Amino acid sequence: MRKYFTLLIFMSVAIGANAQIRLFGIIDSADLRLSSCSFEKDANAEVLFDKARVYFSALGALTMERHKRVKIFNEKGKEYGNVKIEYDNMYGVDNILDIQAETINLENGKIVKDKLDPKLIYAQHTDKNKDAIIISFPNIKPGSVIEYKYTLMRNIASNFPAWHFQTDIPTRYSEFNVLFSSRLQFKAFTRRNQPFAQDTLVTGGHIWTAEDLPSVKDEAYARAEGDGMQSVALLLTSVQTFDGTTIDLSDTWEKAGKKLATAKDYYKELDQHLGGEDTLIKRALALKNDDEKIAYLFNSVKSIMSWNGFQNWASRDGIRNAWKKRVGNSAEVNAVLYHLLKKSGVKAYPMLVSTRENGLIQPDFVDIFQINNLVAYVPVDSNRYYVLDATNKYNVYNQVPYEFLNSYGLCLNRDADKYEMVYMENKTPSKDVIIIVADINPDAKMKGTGQIASYGYRRTQDLELYKTLGDQKFNEYLTGRDNNVKITNLKLSNMQADTLPFEQNFDFSYDLNNSDNYLFFTPNIFTPLHDNPFLSESRTSPIDFGFGSSHVISGRYKLPPGYAVESLPKSVNIVMADKSIKFRRSLENQDGYISLHYEVNIKRTKFLKTEYPDLHEFFKKMYEMLNEQIVLKKK
């Protein structure tokens, strides 16, 4: 009886899944009449279903068959009629085969299908590591359903394609069906935003399904988009041969690092002599200590070499060739730096890392395909180290690049035969100090001077913004695009001195809000705290600020003749329960002047998404206090 009951449950799940999925070209007219997503009413489009079946072909290639159907609701949703299928081209790893695609519409009560003209399918070269197939569906309009299927074949059998159950539009049904021989064992790494509808282990495989998944939104202080999506990643751990012997394929990061470091050609590339290196090495050796050597060689490589925009943890065209051309991918640029440091007597090591965009390396899921970059690593002592990335002209040698903060890197120390994960962080808070001195005139105009000093990562970010935006747009950034505030006579200091704050001095005018006999203004100007980044009630991804920060606002405002303070925000001090974030505000009205001091301190850099409600509530209260107005009344 129990077996019969279990069978009934399994059949009901299977029937529910099959009701969601149709064979290619067969569609329920109800989906064509659908006018909105039932669980996300404002969506412009919805994934009706997205199914993948993964298995090994008879020739041993890892194969994924995918079938996807998307409903277009309105004009904005028509953009989903242009589909981009990305795949790896590195070493000819992936191939996309057997593409079928069509647009389905309901016209005068009849189902009309527009088969895709092969001319509307074309290849796009994305970069040296990825290519894409672009599909432009015909006759797209509100109400259309697009449908496509294809087969991906991957020659590297250990690199399983990860499956994301969510996208930037809601998903009604998603299925990941892994069917392998019972002789293969694998480990699964899952991210869950809600329970799976089905999470079933089958002989030689596994089936995961999810239903009614909300869209994934852009969220402030999130890392890679995929880090916030419900997903499954797989790793092959063992294979049983035909004679019954089990081959253990499970890796540790130490084993993975050693395998790579002892590969025949890996260090051969790193040890090659570079033309003209002797001059640089001679100058470095003449310097007093390692710190000076590191700074000199880091800045030299930054100025000599250009990054070609491609991320990689290995050379494609050869390090010597990249040096000769003065341009290379991220591995080639940083391998040159590592080589010069080593030759100059600095104990430097290559370290494999992942950029923020690529996603966070999971230390308990040993998969080399999580990595997409290489940097030079110099340990000094148990508390101090350098992580050097010369691809970004704004990086500084004594600050872990923002790209890699709060993440792991795999250090390759071949000399000591040590290969270990290193956690990269920066415990020193970055800081900006804003000082405002101004006179308020009876004509509702404030005029004065402003001074901003940016330290640490705030220095790096502000400097890069200025170089990227130019004077006018940087002024707009400083004012928070408030048309009532105008900056003139902007003067910048310490742009070349990495150890000094980036200073921005200027004059300004501020047209105050006024009504009858009242003047209103908020002192929260020229700060990076204009807009609350946590307005949403919910959150799908963890919060990662990257670095701790301190924001200080000091102001002294002379009152206009004939006016008195009607309303002054109260001095307050609020603190998160774990004391990780603090906000302090103090104001004083004395002798015809308003003096104020605001301070925001963020010590903790990472928060789980389950902690978001408390963070959301704190920021809501803090921003209300930051933007509370000062009110003056005519006597």
C-alpha positions in Angstrom: 0.0 0.0 0.0 2.9 2.4 0.9 4.6 1.7 -2.5 1.3 2.4 -4.3 0.8 5.6 -2.4 4.4 6.7 -3.2 3.8 5.8 -6.9 0.7 8.0 -6.9 2.6 11.0 -5.5 5.4 10.5 -8.1 2.8 10.3 -10.9 1.0 13.5 -9.7 4.4 15.4 -9.7 5.2 14.1 -13.2 1.7 15.0 -14.5 2.1 18.5 -13.1 5.4 18.9 -14.8 4.1 17.6 -18.1 1.2 20.0 -17.9 3.7 22.8 -17.9 5.7 21.6 -20.9 4.5 20.9 -24.4 6.4 19.4 -27.4 7.9 21.9 -29.8 5.2 23.6 -31.8 2.3 22.4 -29.6 0.9 25.2 -27.5 -2.2 25.6 -25.3 -4.3 28.5 -26.6 -4.7 29.7 -23.0 -1.0 30.7 -23.1 -1.6 32.8 -26.2 -4.5 34.5 -24.5 -2.5 35.1 -21.3 -2.3 38.9 -20.6 -0.1 39.0 -17.5 1.9 36.9 -15.2 -0.2 35.5 -12.4 2.4 36.1 -9.7 4.2 39.2 -11.0 1.5 41.4 -12.6 3.8 44.2 -13.8 6.2 41.9 -15.7 6.8 42.7 -19.4 7.3 39.0 -20.3 7.3 35.6 -18.6 9.2 32.4 -19.1 6.4 29.8 -19.6 8.9 27.0 -19.3 12.6 26.4 -19.6 13.8 22.7 -19.6 17.2 21.2 -19.9 18.2 17.6 -20.2 21.9 16.8 -19.6 23.6 13.5 -20.5 26.7 12.1 -22.1 26.5 11.3 -25.8 27.6 8.0 -27.3 30.9 9.7 -28.2 31.4 10.8 -24.6 30.6 14.6 -25.1 28.7 16.3 -22.4 25.3 17.2 -24.0 22.6 19.5 -22.9 19.2 19.7 -24.8 17.3 22.8 -23.9 13.7 23.9 -24.8 12.4 27.3 -23.8 9.2 29.2 -24.3 8.6 32.9 -23.4 5.4 34.9 -23.4 5.5 38.6 -24.5 3.0 40.8 -22.7 3.6 44.3 -24.0 5.7 46.6 -26.1 8.6 46.6 -23.6 8.5 42.8 -23.6 9.3 42.7 -27.3 13.0 43.0 -26.4 12.9 39.3 -25.3 12.3 38.5 -29.0 16.0 38.9 -29.5 17.7 35.9 -27.8 21.4 35.6 -27.1 22.8 32.1 -26.4 26.4 32.4 -25.0 28.8 29.5 -25.0 32.5 29.0 -24.4 34.9 29.1 -27.4 38.1 28.6 -25.4 40.0 25.7 -27.0 36.8 24.9 -29.0 35.0 23.7 -25.9 31.3 24.2 -26.9 29.2 23.7 -29.9 25.6 24.8 -30.4 23.6 22.4 -32.7 20.1 21.7 -34.0 18.6 25.1 -33.4 14.8 25.3 -33.9 12.9 28.5 -33.3 9.5 30.0 -34.1 7.1 32.8 -33.1 3.5 31.8 -32.2 0.6 34.3 -32.4 -3.2 34.1 -32.0 -4.8 35.8 -34.9 -8.6 35.9 -35.3 -8.8 33.0 -32.9 -6.4 30.9 -35.0 -2.9 29.8 -34.0 -0.4 31.2 -36.5 3.3 30.1 -36.4 6.2 32.0 -38.0 9.1 29.6 -38.5 12.5 31.3 -38.1 14.4 32.1 -41.3 18.0 30.7 -40.9 19.2 34.2 -42.0 17.9 35.5 -38.7 20.3 33.3 -36.7 23.8 34.5 -36.7 27.0 34.1 -34.7 28.6 36.9 -32.6 32.1 36.9 -31.4 31.8 38.1 -27.8 35.4 37.8 -26.7 38.3 35.4 -26.7 36.6 33.1 -24.3 32.9 33.3 -25.4 30.9 33.4 -28.5 27.1 33.7 -28.9 24.3 32.7 -31.2 21.8 35.5 -31.8 18.2 34.7 -32.7 16.0 37.5 -34.0 12.4 36.2 -33.9 10.0 37.5 -36.6 6.5 39.0 -36.1 7.0 39.9 -32.4 4.1 41.8 -30.8 2.3 42.0 -27.5 0.7 38.5 -27.0 3.3 36.6 -29.0 5.0 33.5 -27.6 8.5 32.7 -28.7 9.9 29.2 -28.6 13.3 27.8 -29.3 15.4 24.6 -28.6 19.0 23.7 -29.2 21.7 21.2 -28.2 24.9 22.3 -26.5 27.8 19.8 -26.8 30.8 20.3 -24.5 34.1 18.5 -25.1 35.4 19.0 -21.5 33.3 16.4 -19.7 34.1 17.6 -16.2 32.8 21.2 -16.8 29.0 20.8 -16.3 26.9 23.7 -17.4 25.3 25.4 -14.4 21.5 25.8 -14.5 19.8 29.1 -13.4 16.1 28.7 -12.7 15.6 32.5 -12.6 16.1 35.3 -15.1 15.3 39.0 -15.2 11.7 38.1 -16.0 9.4 35.7 -13.9 9.5 32.0 -14.6 6.5 29.8 -14.4 8.3 26.5 -14.7 12.0 25.5 -14.9 13.5 22.0 -15.0 17.0 20.6 -14.8 17.1 16.9 -15.6 20.5 15.3 -15.2 20.7 11.7 -16.6 24.0 9.9 -16.3 25.1 6.4 -15.9 24.9 5.0 -12.4 28.6 4.6 -12.6 29.0 8.3 -12.3 28.7 10.2 -9.0 28.5 13.9 -8.7 28.2 16.7 -6.1 25.6 19.4 -6.5 25.9 23.0 -5.2 22.5 24.6 -5.0 21.3 28.2 -4.3 17.7 28.4 -3.2 15.4 31.4 -3.0 12.4 29.1 -2.5 11.9 25.4 -2.1 12.2 23.3 -5.3 9.0 21.8 -6.5 10.9 18.6 -7.2 14.3 17.6 -5.9 14.5 13.9 -6.8 17.5 11.6 -6.9 17.2 9.0 -9.7 19.5 6.2 -10.7 22.5 7.9 -12.3 21.1 11.3 -12.1 18.9 13.9 -10.5 15.8 16.1 -11.4 15.2 19.6 -10.0 12.2 21.6 -10.9 10.9 25.0 -9.6 7.7 26.9 -10.2 6.5 30.5 -10.0 9.9 32.1 -9.6 10.0 35.9 -9.4 12.3 37.9 -11.7 15.7 38.8 -10.4 16.2 42.5 -10.1 19.3 44.7 -10.1 20.2 45.1 -6.5 22.6 47.5 -4.9 25.8 46.0 -3.5 25.2 42.6 -5.1 28.1 40.7 -6.6 27.5 38.7 -9.8 23.9 38.4 -11.0 24.1 34.6 -10.7 25.0 34.8 -7.0 21.4 35.9 -6.3 19.6 33.4 -8.6 18.2 30.0 -7.7 20.6 27.6 -9.4 22.3 24.2 -9.5 26.0 23.5 -10.3 27.4 20.0 -10.7 30.8 18.5 -10.1 31.8 15.0 -11.1 33.3 13.2 -8.0 33.9 9.6 -9.0 33.7 7.1 -11.9 33.2 3.4 -11.6 35.0 1.4 -14.3 33.6 -1.6 -16.0 35.6 -3.9 -13.8 34.0 -2.4 -10.7 37.0 -0.2 -9.7 36.0 3.3 -8.4 38.2 6.2 -9.5 37.9 9.1 -7.1 37.8 12.4 -8.9 37.0 14.6 -5.9 39.5 17.4 -5.5 40.7 19.7 -2.8 41.8 23.2 -3.8 45.3 22.1 -2.8 45.2 19.2 -5.3 43.7 21.4 -8.0 46.4 24.0 -7.5 49.2 21.5 -7.5 47.9 19.8 -10.7 47.9 23.2 -12.4 51.2 24.4 -11.1 53.0 21.2 -12.0 51.6 21.1 -15.5 54.4 21.1 -18.0 53.7 24.5 -19.7 52.2 26.6 -16.9 55.3 27.9 -15.1 57.3 27.7 -18.3 55.3 30.7 -19.5 55.9 32.5 -16.3 59.6 31.9 -16.2 60.5 33.2 -19.7 62.9 36.1 -20.1 61.3 39.3 -21.3 63.0 41.6 -23.7 64.2 44.7 -21.9 63.4 43.4 -18.4 67.0 43.8 -17.2 66.6 47.6 -16.9 63.5 47.4 -14.8 64.9 44.7 -12.6 68.2 46.6 -12.1 66.2 49.7 -10.9 64.1 47.6 -8.6 67.1 45.9 -7.0 68.6 49.3 -6.2 65.6 50.3 -4.1 65.7 50.1 -0.3 63.0 47.5 0.5 60.4 45.2 -1.0 57.6 47.8 -0.5 59.4 50.2 -2.8 60.2 47.4 -5.3 56.5 46.4 -5.4 55.3 50.0 -5.8 57.9 50.7 -8.6 57.2 47.5 -10.6 53.5 47.7 -10.2 53.3 51.2 -11.5 55.8 50.4 -14.3 53.7 47.5 -15.6 50.5 49.6 -15.3 52.1 52.3 -17.5 53.9 50.1 -19.9 51.2 47.5 -20.6 47.5 47.8 -21.7 44.8 45.4 -20.8 42.8 44.2 -23.9 39.6 43.8 -21.9 39.6 40.0 -21.7 39.6 38.2 -18.4 41.6 35.0 -18.1 43.6 33.0 -15.7 46.0 31.7 -18.4 47.8 33.2 -21.4 46.3 32.9 -24.8 49.0 34.4 -27.0 52.0 33.9 -24.8 53.4 36.2 -22.1 56.5 37.1 -24.0 54.4 38.0 -27.0 52.0 40.1 -24.9 55.0 41.9 -23.4 56.4 42.6 -26.8 53.1 44.0 -28.0 52.6 45.9 -24.7 49.0 44.5 -24.6 47.5 41.3 -23.2 44.7 39.7 -21.3 44.5 39.9 -17.5 46.6 36.8 -17.0 49.3 38.0 -19.3 49.5 41.5 -17.8 49.7 40.2 -14.2 52.0 37.3 -15.1 54.5 39.9 -16.4 54.2 41.7 -13.0 54.7 38.4 -11.1 57.8 37.6 -13.3 59.4 41.0 -12.7 58.7 40.8 -8.9 60.2 37.4 -8.7 63.3 38.4 -10.6 63.7 41.4 -8.3 63.8 39.2 -5.2 60.3 39.7 -4.0 58.5 36.6 -2.8 55.6 36.8 -5.2 53.2 34.1 -6.3 50.6 33.7 -9.0 47.1 33.6 -7.6 43.9 32.5 -9.3 40.8 34.6 -8.5 37.3 35.4 -9.7 36.0 38.9 -10.5 32.8 40.2 -8.9 31.0 39.9 -12.3 32.1 36.2 -12.6 30.7 35.3 -9.2 32.0 34.3 -5.8 34.3 31.3 -5.5 32.7 28.7 -3.3 35.6 27.2 -1.2 33.7 24.0 -0.4 32.9 23.4 -4.1 36.2 22.6 -5.8 35.7 23.5 -9.4 38.5 25.3 -11.4 35.9 26.7 -13.7 34.8 29.1 -11.0 38.0 31.0 -11.7 38.4 33.6 -14.4 41.5 35.7 -13.5 45.1 35.8 -12.3 46.8 38.3 -10.0 50.2 38.6 -8.3 50.1 37.8 -4.6 52.8 38.9 -2.1 52.4 37.7 1.5 54.3 39.9 4.0 53.3 38.5 7.4 50.2 36.9 9.0 48.3 40.1 8.9 49.6 41.9 5.8 49.7 41.0 2.1 49.5 42.5 -1.4 47.1 41.5 -4.1 48.3 43.1 -7.4 46.2 43.6 -10.5 47.9 45.9 -13.0 45.1 45.8 -15.6 43.2 48.7 -13.9 45.1 52.0 -14.1 43.3 53.2 -10.9 44.4 50.3 -8.7 47.1 51.0 -6.2 49.7 48.5 -5.0 48.9 48.6 -1.3 45.1 48.1 -1.6 43.3 44.8 -2.5 41.5 45.6 -5.8 37.8 46.2 -5.2 37.0 43.4 -7.7 38.4 40.8 -5.3 37.4 42.0 -1.9 35.6 39.5 0.4 36.4 36.6 -1.9 38.9 33.7 -2.1 42.0 33.3 -4.3 44.0 30.1 -4.9 47.7 30.9 -4.3 50.2 28.7 -6.2 53.4 28.4 -4.2 55.4 25.9 -6.3 58.6 26.6 -4.4 57.1 25.4 -1.1 54.7 23.0 -2.7 51.8 24.8 -1.0 48.5 25.6 -2.7 46.0 27.2 -0.5 42.9 29.4 -0.5 43.5 33.0 0.6 40.6 35.2 1.8 41.0 38.7 0.5 39.6 41.6 2.5 40.5 45.1 3.7 39.9 45.9 7.4 40.7 49.6 7.1 37.6 51.7 6.5 37.6 54.1 3.5 36.6 57.6 4.3 35.3 60.8 2.8 35.1 64.1 4.7 32.8 66.9 3.4 33.3 70.3 4.9 30.8 73.1 4.0 31.1 76.8 5.0 28.3 79.0 3.6 26.2 82.2 4.0 22.4 82.1 3.6 21.0 85.2 2.0 17.4 86.6 2.5 16.8 86.0 -1.3 16.8 82.2 -0.6 20.3 81.7 -2.0 23.1 80.0 -0.2 26.7 80.7 -1.3 29.8 79.1 0.1 32.7 76.8 -0.3 33.0 73.0 -0.2 35.9 70.7 0.5 35.9 66.9 0.0 38.7 64.6 1.0 38.4 61.0 -0.2 40.6 58.3 1.3 41.2 54.6 0.4 38.6 53.0 -1.9 36.6 56.2 -1.9 39.7 58.0 -3.3 40.1 55.4 -6.0 36.4 55.5 -7.0 36.1 59.3 -7.0 39.3 59.7 -9.0 38.2 57.1 -11.6 34.8 58.8 -11.8 36.4 62.2 -12.5 38.7 60.8 -15.2 35.8 59.0 -16.8 33.2 61.7 -16.6 35.2 64.9 -17.0 34.6 68.3 -15.2 30.9 68.9 -16.1 29.5 65.5 -15.3 31.7 65.1 -12.3 30.1 68.3 -10.9 26.7 66.8 -11.6 27.8 63.7 -9.6 28.9 65.8 -6.7 25.6 67.7 -6.6 23.5 64.5 -6.9 22.1 66.0 -10.1 20.2 68.6 -8.1 19.5 71.5 -10.4 19.3 73.9 -7.5 23.0 73.4 -6.7 25.7 74.8 -8.9 29.5 74.2 -8.5 32.2 76.6 -9.8 36.0 76.9 -9.6 36.5 73.1 -9.0 40.1 72.5 -8.0 41.5 69.0 -7.5 44.6 68.0 -5.5 46.7 64.8 -4.9 45.6 63.1 -8.1 49.0 61.4 -8.5 49.8 60.8 -4.9 48.4 57.4 -3.9 49.2 57.9 -0.2 47.3 61.2 0.1 43.5 61.9 0.0 42.0 63.0 -3.3 40.8 66.5 -2.5 38.1 68.4 -4.3 37.7 72.1 -3.5 35.0 74.4 -5.0 32.7 77.3 -4.7 28.9 76.7 -4.9 25.5 78.3 -4.9 22.3 76.7 -3.7 18.8 77.9 -4.5 16.8 77.1 -1.4 13.2 76.0 -1.3 11.1 78.9 0.1 7.4 79.6 0.8 6.0 82.9 2.2 8.3 83.7 5.1 10.1 80.4 5.2 13.4 79.0 3.8 14.1 75.2 3.7 17.3 73.3 3.0 18.9 69.9 3.7 22.6 69.7 4.6 23.0 66.4 2.8 24.7 67.8 -0.2 28.0 66.9 -2.0 27.8 63.4 -0.3 27.6 59.9 -1.8 24.5 59.5 0.5 21.8 61.1 -1.7 19.7 58.0 -2.4 18.8 55.1 -0.2 20.1 51.9 -2.0 17.8 49.7 0.0 14.3 50.9 -0.9 12.9 47.5 -1.8 11.0 45.5 0.8 12.6 42.2 -0.3 16.0 41.0 -1.4 17.2 38.0 -3.4 21.0 38.3 -3.1 23.4 38.8 -0.2 24.7 42.3 0.5 28.4 43.0 -0.1 29.6 46.6 0.5 33.2 45.5 -0.4 34.9 47.7 2.1 34.0 49.4 5.4 33.4 53.1 5.1 33.1 56.3 7.1 31.2 59.4 5.8 31.6 62.7 7.7 29.7 65.9 7.0 30.6 69.1 8.8 28.9 72.3 8.1 28.7 75.9 9.3 26.0 78.1 7.9 25.5 81.8 8.6 21.9 82.8 9.1 20.4 85.6 6.9 19.6 88.9 8.5 16.0 89.0 9.8 15.6 85.2 10.0 15.6 82.8 12.9 15.7 79.0 13.1 12.1 77.7 13.1 13.0 73.9 13.0 16.3 72.2 13.6 16.7 68.4 13.4 17.4 66.9 16.8 20.8 65.5 17.7 20.5 61.7 17.5 22.6 58.5 17.6 21.3 55.3 16.1 23.1 51.9 16.0 22.4 48.6 14.4 21.7 45.8 16.9 25.1 44.2 16.2 26.8 47.6 16.2 28.0 47.1 12.7 26.5 50.4 11.4 26.2 53.7 13.3 24.7 57.0 12.4 25.3 60.1 14.5 23.9 63.6 14.0 24.5 66.7 16.1 23.3 70.3 15.3 23.7 73.6 17.2 22.2 77.1 16.7 24.4 79.7 18.3 25.4 83.3 17.6 23.7 83.5 14.2 25.3 80.3 12.9 24.1 76.7 12.5 26.9 74.2 13.1 26.4 70.5 12.3 28.2 67.2 12.2 26.8 64.1 10.6 28.7 60.8 10.6 27.9 57.4 9.1 30.2 54.4 9.9 29.8 51.0 8.3 32.2 48.5 9.9 30.7 45.2 8.6 31.0 44.6 4.9 28.8 41.6 4.3 25.2 40.7 5.2 23.1 37.6 4.5 19.9 38.2 2.6 18.1 36.9 5.7 19.4 39.9 7.5 18.0 42.3 4.9 14.8 43.3 6.8 16.9 44.8 9.7 19.3 46.5 7.3 16.4 47.8 5.2 14.7 49.3 8.3 17.9 50.9 9.6 18.7 52.5 6.2 15.1 53.8 5.9 15.4 55.5 9.3 18.9 56.8 8.6 18.1 58.3 5.2 15.0 60.0 6.7 17.3 61.7 9.2 20.0 62.5 6.6 17.4 64.3 4.5 15.5 66.0 7.3 15.2 69.7 6.5 16.4 72.8 8.4 13.6 75.4 8.4 14.2 79.2 8.8 11.5 81.7 9.4 11.5 85.5 8.8 11.2 87.4 12.0 
